[in-house]
Amino acid sequence: MPPLPRVLTLAAVSVLVLAGCTPSADVPPAEVTSAADAVRELPGVDDVAVTQTPSGAEPVQGNFGQLTEPQPSTVSVEVALAEPLEPRAAGEAAGEAHRLLVAAAGRVDDGENITVASSFVGGPGLGVSTGPDTTSEVVADAVEDGFDLLAAGATTVDLGLGGRGDGSWDDDPLAATAHVSAATRDDLLGIARAAEELERGVELQAPGVLFRAATRVPDVDAVRLLVAAAGRPGVVDATYLSQEQRITLRSDAEEGSQNLADLRSWLDTQDFATADHPLAYTVTDAAYTETTGWVSGVEPAGYAPHTLEPFGDADPWAEDPAAPDCTGQDLEFAFGAVDSAAGTRGASVRATNVSGGPCAVESVPDLVFENEAGQPQEDVTIEPYEPGVVPGRVVVPDGGTVLAPLLWRAMSTANDPDTTTTIEVTAVPGADPVPLDVTTDGTPATGLDVLDGAEVRLGPWTQAD
């Protein structure tokens, strides 16, 4: 067994935000320092450090010119775990420390405008972020799982517990995807087996290899196929995107070369895909020319019309035939942060029901991509998010959020082109278009690389939480 990891980090995450004035002195509240003393006495804990970082007391300029509330100061609590620790012992120590710190945050005076954040350290490799509603049991399980993944060959493991990116929280362990890196692609198979046994969703990465399965437990056979494909002659990098049901391989071989022909033949003859579970492939040669096909030579006879499954792990919302259709005024919009992998960009347009009651959507939003001057990007092609996908009727409860997913290929910004800084969103037929700033909240400040001639895959509205 490799040596036990030395760093265990619960990345700094808000566990409490209190309204009021900014504190005059940068002194951590007594409730938190007292809890830190209690954490310091826990078995498996070496030390605890508490610091407070002040924040500006002035309002901050936000999107579309409005002023936001002054940001709170942050109290950071760093817990150093003793070593060596077995996975179960590390989980128990982290879970109990989390319980004590969250309880202390709840006792801080409401007038102090403070955010309490916690981090756990104990050697290299693992980071687990928590949310205000994350339970100690979930923290303990995640830390223990992280140590087990490290023991299976991972070099780093990052987990985000509870956050969906839209302000909602969930303690389901499967909602926390473990972002795992390994030193070599050959390590990924053992890590995938461990994740399958732990029932933990993972994203796996090694030099030249990326396996992305969203929140799903990994398909070990798919990881095996990806690792084998990455080892084929001439392959520079290999990506498996389960959401797209596609494997993408980039080769340094020239078109017409034997290496390229052998690679395509190898993909065509693998004993992997079936008609019920087809897997597309894309091979890019040295000149960036793409060839597509189907792994195992199994091309689906056709794509039956289907709707998108809800994103996340919440139960589907209830049907309500009497719910009226949502109007544009019923919805408040946001843009989901951009996620990048192997030349592919993913994001979403999000709409929250603010009507005060349930309403229904059943459409694909109309999007216009505009540069900083407000001019539409030319020749942008909108394609279905998945072959055969059709809108489904989604009854959105008051306060519920739907999203329309986006995918596009990365485009070159080397010559400082006019990037997309605004997306004009027409949410439902007959609604007024709404401009959506896409240069904030986890997106590039310079805008999106959706340029003239881009091809964007856009899905219909579906449940986001």
C-alpha positions in Angstrom: 0.0 0.0 0.0 1.4 3.5 -0.8 2.1 5.8 2.1 -0.9 7.5 3.6 -1.5 11.0 2.3 -0.2 14.0 4.1 -2.6 16.8 3.0 -6.2 16.8 3.8 -8.0 20.0 2.9 -11.6 21.0 3.3 -11.4 24.0 1.0 -12.6 27.3 2.4 -16.3 27.5 2.0 -19.0 29.6 3.7 -20.8 27.9 6.5 -22.5 31.0 7.7 -23.2 34.6 6.4 -24.6 37.1 8.9 -26.1 40.5 8.1 -25.0 43.7 9.8 -22.1 46.0 9.9 -18.5 45.1 9.2 -16.5 44.5 12.4 -14.2 47.2 13.4 -11.4 44.9 14.5 -10.1 41.9 12.7 -10.4 39.6 15.7 -12.1 36.2 15.2 -15.3 35.8 17.3 -14.9 34.1 20.6 -17.4 31.4 19.5 -15.1 30.2 16.7 -11.9 30.4 18.7 -13.5 28.4 21.5 -14.7 25.8 19.0 -11.1 25.7 17.6 -9.8 24.9 21.0 -12.2 22.0 21.3 -11.2 20.8 17.8 -7.5 20.9 18.8 -8.3 18.4 21.6 -9.8 15.8 19.2 -8.0 12.6 18.6 -6.1 12.8 15.3 -5.8 16.6 15.3 -2.4 18.2 15.6 -3.2 21.9 15.6 -5.8 24.5 14.7 -5.2 28.0 13.3 -7.8 30.7 13.2 -7.4 33.9 11.1 -9.7 36.7 10.0 -9.5 38.5 6.7 -11.3 41.9 6.5 -13.5 42.8 3.5 -14.5 46.1 2.1 -17.3 47.9 3.9 -18.4 49.7 0.7 -21.0 48.4 -1.8 -19.6 46.5 -4.8 -20.5 47.2 -8.4 -22.3 44.2 -9.8 -23.8 43.1 -13.1 -25.7 45.7 -15.2 -24.4 48.5 -12.9 -26.3 47.7 -9.7 -24.7 47.9 -6.3 -24.4 44.8 -4.2 -24.3 44.6 -0.4 -20.9 45.0 1.3 -19.1 41.7 1.5 -18.5 40.1 5.0 -15.1 39.5 6.4 -13.9 35.9 6.5 -12.8 33.8 9.5 -10.7 30.9 8.3 -10.2 27.9 10.5 -7.4 25.5 9.4 -7.2 22.1 11.1 -4.0 20.2 10.9 -4.6 16.4 11.2 -2.0 14.2 12.7 -0.3 11.5 10.7 -0.3 8.8 9.9 -4.1 8.3 9.9 -6.1 5.5 8.6 -9.0 6.5 6.2 -11.7 5.8 8.8 -9.8 7.7 11.5 -9.3 10.7 9.2 -13.0 10.7 8.3 -14.0 10.6 12.0 -11.7 13.5 12.9 -12.9 15.7 10.0 -16.6 14.9 10.6 -16.4 15.8 14.3 -14.4 19.0 13.6 -16.9 20.0 11.0 -19.7 19.5 13.5 -18.1 21.7 16.1 -17.2 24.5 13.7 -20.7 24.7 12.1 -22.3 24.8 15.6 -19.9 27.6 16.6 -20.7 29.6 13.4 -24.4 29.4 14.3 -23.7 31.1 17.7 -21.9 34.1 16.2 -23.7 37.4 17.0 -26.0 38.4 14.1 -24.5 41.9 14.0 -20.9 40.9 13.1 -21.3 40.3 9.3 -18.9 37.4 9.2 -18.4 34.4 7.0 -16.9 31.3 8.7 -14.8 29.0 6.5 -12.9 25.8 7.3 -10.0 23.9 5.9 -8.4 20.6 7.1 -4.8 19.9 6.3 -2.7 16.8 7.0 -0.4 16.1 4.0 -0.7 16.2 0.1 -3.5 15.1 -2.1 -7.0 15.5 -0.8 -9.3 18.5 -0.8 -13.0 18.3 0.4 -15.1 21.5 0.3 -18.3 21.6 2.4 -21.4 23.7 2.5 -23.5 25.1 5.4 -26.0 22.3 5.2 -23.5 19.5 4.8 -23.8 17.0 7.6 -20.8 15.7 9.6 -21.6 12.2 8.4 -21.3 13.2 4.7 -18.0 15.0 5.5 -16.6 11.9 7.2 -17.7 9.6 4.4 -16.1 11.9 1.8 -12.8 12.2 3.6 -12.7 8.5 4.1 -13.5 7.9 0.4 -10.8 10.4 -0.6 -8.2 8.6 1.4 -9.3 5.3 -0.2 -8.9 6.8 -3.7 -5.5 8.0 -2.8 -4.6 4.5 -1.6 -5.8 3.2 -4.9 -3.3 5.2 -6.8 -4.6 8.8 -7.1 -2.2 11.7 -6.6 -4.9 14.3 -5.9 -8.6 14.1 -5.0 -10.9 17.1 -4.8 -14.5 16.8 -3.7 -17.2 19.5 -3.5 -19.9 18.5 -1.0 -23.3 20.1 -1.3 -23.0 22.8 -3.9 -24.8 22.6 -7.2 -23.7 26.1 -8.3 -27.1 27.6 -8.1 -27.4 28.2 -4.4 -28.9 24.9 -3.5 -27.3 22.2 -1.4 -27.5 18.4 -1.3 -25.9 15.9 1.1 -26.2 12.9 -1.3 -22.6 11.6 -1.6 -23.2 10.9 -5.3 -23.9 14.7 -5.8 -20.2 15.2 -4.9 -18.1 14.2 -7.8 -14.5 13.4 -6.9 -12.1 15.1 -9.3 -9.2 12.7 -9.3 -5.7 13.0 -10.9 -3.1 10.3 -11.3 0.5 10.3 -12.3 0.0 7.9 -15.3 -2.9 6.7 -17.3 -2.3 3.1 -16.1 -3.3 4.2 -12.6 -6.8 5.2 -13.7 -8.2 1.7 -13.9 -7.5 0.8 -10.3 -8.9 4.1 -9.2 -12.0 3.5 -11.2 -12.5 0.1 -9.6 -12.1 1.7 -6.1 -14.7 4.5 -7.0 -17.1 1.8 -8.2 -16.8 -0.1 -4.9 -17.2 3.2 -3.0 -20.2 4.2 -5.2 -18.6 7.6 -5.7 -19.0 9.6 -8.9 -15.6 10.6 -10.3 -13.8 12.6 -13.0 -10.5 10.9 -13.8 -7.5 12.7 -15.2 -3.9 11.7 -16.0 -1.4 13.2 -18.5 -3.2 13.1 -21.9 -6.3 11.3 -20.5 -9.6 12.6 -19.2 -12.7 10.5 -18.2 -15.7 12.7 -17.4 -18.8 11.0 -16.0 -20.6 13.9 -14.2 -22.0 12.5 -10.9 -22.1 8.9 -12.1 -20.1 6.0 -10.7 -17.6 5.2 -13.4 -18.0 2.5 -15.9 -14.8 0.5 -15.4 -15.0 -1.0 -18.9 -15.2 2.5 -20.4 -12.2 3.6 -18.4 -10.4 0.4 -19.6 -11.2 1.3 -23.2 -10.1 4.9 -22.8 -6.8 3.9 -21.2 -6.1 1.4 -24.0 -7.0 4.0 -26.7 -4.7 6.6 -25.1 -1.8 4.0 -25.4 -2.3 3.5 -29.1 0.6 4.7 -31.4 0.3 8.4 -32.3 -2.4 9.3 -29.7 -1.6 12.5 -28.0 -4.7 12.8 -25.8 -7.9 10.9 -25.2 -11.2 12.1 -23.7 -14.3 10.1 -22.7 -17.4 12.2 -22.1 -20.2 10.0 -20.8 -22.8 12.8 -21.1 -22.1 12.9 -24.9 -21.5 9.2 -25.2 -18.4 9.9 -27.1 -14.7 9.2 -27.0 -12.4 11.8 -28.6 -8.8 11.0 -29.6 -6.2 13.5 -30.9 -3.4 12.0 -32.9 -0.2 13.4 -34.2 -0.4 11.1 -37.3 -0.9 12.5 -40.8 -4.0 11.7 -42.8 -3.4 8.6 -44.8 -0.8 7.2 -42.4 -0.8 3.6 -41.2 -1.1 4.7 -37.5 -4.3 6.6 -38.2 -5.8 3.8 -40.2 -4.9 1.3 -37.5 -6.4 3.5 -34.8 -9.7 3.7 -36.6 -9.7 0.0 -37.3 -9.0 -0.7 -33.6 -12.0 1.4 -32.5 -14.2 -0.2 -35.0 -13.4 -3.7 -33.8 -13.5 -3.3 -30.0 -15.9 -5.6 -28.1 -17.5 -2.8 -26.1 -20.5 -1.0 -27.5 -24.0 -2.4 -28.2 -27.0 -1.1 -30.1 -28.6 -0.1 -26.8 -25.4 1.6 -25.6 -23.6 3.0 -28.7 -20.5 5.0 -28.3 -19.4 7.5 -30.9 -15.8 8.4 -31.6 -14.0 11.4 -33.1 -10.4 11.1 -34.2 -8.5 14.3 -35.0 -5.3 14.0 -37.1 -2.2 16.2 -37.1 -3.9 18.7 -39.4 -6.9 18.8 -37.0 -9.1 17.1 -39.5 -11.8 15.1 -37.8 -13.1 11.6 -38.6 -16.1 10.2 -36.8 -17.4 6.7 -36.4 -18.8 4.2 -33.9 -16.9 2.1 -31.4 -17.3 -1.6 -32.1 -18.8 -0.7 -35.5 -22.2 -0.5 -33.8 -24.1 2.5 -35.2 -27.5 3.0 -33.8 -30.4 2.4 -36.2 -31.8 5.7 -35.2 -32.3 8.0 -32.2 -35.7 7.7 -30.7 -37.1 11.0 -29.6 -36.3 11.6 -25.9 -36.2 14.4 -23.3 -33.2 15.3 -21.2 -33.0 13.8 -17.7 -32.9 16.3 -14.8 -29.4 17.5 -14.0 -28.5 16.7 -10.4 -29.9 14.0 -8.1 -33.1 15.5 -6.8 -36.4 13.7 -7.4 -38.2 14.9 -10.6 -40.8 17.6 -10.0 -44.4 16.6 -9.9 -46.6 16.9 -13.0 -49.4 19.5 -12.8 -51.6 19.6 -15.9 -53.3 22.7 -14.6 -50.0 24.7 -14.3 -50.0 27.7 -16.7 -47.2 28.2 -19.2 -44.3 30.3 -17.9 -44.0 33.8 -19.4 -40.8 35.7 -19.8 -41.7 37.8 -16.8 -42.1 34.7 -14.7 -38.4 33.8 -15.0 -35.2 35.3 -13.7 -32.0 34.4 -15.7 -28.4 33.5 -14.9 -25.5 32.0 -16.8 -23.9 28.8 -15.5 -20.1 28.9 -15.2 -18.0 27.6 -18.1 -16.4 24.1 -17.8 -13.6 23.2 -20.2 -12.1 19.9 -21.1 -10.0 18.8 -24.1 -11.2 21.5 -26.4 -14.8 21.3 -25.4 -16.7 24.0 -23.5 -19.8 23.4 -21.5 -22.1 25.9 -19.8 -25.8 26.6 -19.3 -28.5 29.2 -19.3 -30.5 29.0 -16.1 -34.0 30.3 -15.4 -35.6 30.5 -11.9 -39.4 30.7 -11.5 -40.2 33.9 -9.6 -43.9 34.0 -10.4 -45.1 33.0 -6.9 -46.6 29.7 -8.1 -45.8 26.8 -10.5 -45.6 27.3 -14.2 -44.5 25.1 -17.1 -41.9 25.3 -19.8 -41.6 23.1 -22.9 -39.2 24.6 -25.4 -35.7 25.3 -26.4 -34.7 28.9 -25.6 -33.7 31.2 -28.5 -30.2 32.5 -28.0 -28.3 35.2 -29.8 -24.6 35.5 -29.1 -23.3 39.2 -29.2 -19.9 40.8 -29.0 -19.0 43.8 -26.8 -20.4 46.2 -29.4 -23.8 44.5 -29.2 -23.5 42.9 -32.7 -24.6 39.3 -33.2 -21.8 36.8 -34.0 -22.2 35.8 -37.6 -23.0 32.3 -38.9 -23.5 30.7 -35.5 -25.1 27.3 -36.0 -27.4 26.0 -33.3 -27.5 22.2 -33.2 -29.5 19.8 -30.9 -27.7 19.1 -27.6 -28.1 15.3 -28.3 -29.4 13.5 -31.4 -33.1 13.0 -31.0 -33.6 15.2 -27.9 -36.9 17.0 -27.8 -38.4 19.4 -25.3 -40.4 17.9 -22.4 -43.0 19.7 -20.4 -41.4 20.7 -17.1 -43.6 22.1 -14.3 -41.3 24.5 -12.4 -42.3 25.1 -8.8 -42.0 28.6 -7.4 -38.3 29.2 -6.7 -37.3 26.2 -8.8 -34.6 26.5 -11.5 -34.4 25.0 -15.0 -31.4 25.0 -17.3 -30.7 24.8 -21.0 -27.3 23.1 -21.5 -24.7 24.4 -24.0 -21.7 22.7 -25.6 -19.3 24.1 -28.2 -15.8 23.5 -29.4 -13.0 25.9 -28.2 -12.1 28.6 -30.8 -8.9 30.5 -31.1 -8.7 33.9 -29.4 -5.0 34.4 -30.3 -5.6 37.4 -32.5 -7.9 39.2 -30.0 -11.2 38.5 -31.8 -14.6 39.9 -30.7 -15.6 37.4 -28.1 -19.2 36.9 -26.9 -19.9 39.1 -23.9 -23.7 38.9 -23.9 -26.2 36.3 -24.7 -29.7 37.6 -25.6 -32.2 35.0 -24.2 -35.8 34.6 -25.4 -36.9 32.0 -22.9 -40.2 31.0 -24.2 -42.2 31.8 -27.4 -43.6 35.3 -27.2 -41.3 36.5 -24.4 -39.1 39.6 -24.7 -35.4 38.9 -25.2 -33.3 39.5 -22.1 -29.6 40.3 -22.2 -27.4 38.1 -20.1 -23.9 39.1 -19.2 -21.5 36.2 -19.6 -18.3 37.7 -18.3 -18.8 37.2 -14.6 -19.5 34.4 -12.0 -16.9 31.8 -13.1 -16.8 32.8 -16.8 -13.8 34.5 -18.6 -13.8 38.3 -18.0 -13.0 38.7 -21.7 -16.1 36.7 -22.8 -16.8 33.4 -24.3 -15.0 32.0 -27.3 -18.2 31.6 -29.3 -17.0 33.5 -32.4 -18.2 34.0 -35.9 -18.9 30.6 -37.5 -19.3 28.8 -34.2 -21.4 25.6 -33.8 -23.2 25.5 -30.5 -25.2 22.5 -29.2 -28.2 23.7 -27.2 -30.7 21.6 -25.2 -34.2 22.3 -24.1 -35.2 23.5 -20.7 -34.9 20.7 -18.1 -34.9 20.4 -14.3 -31.7 21.8 -12.8 -32.1 21.0 -9.1 
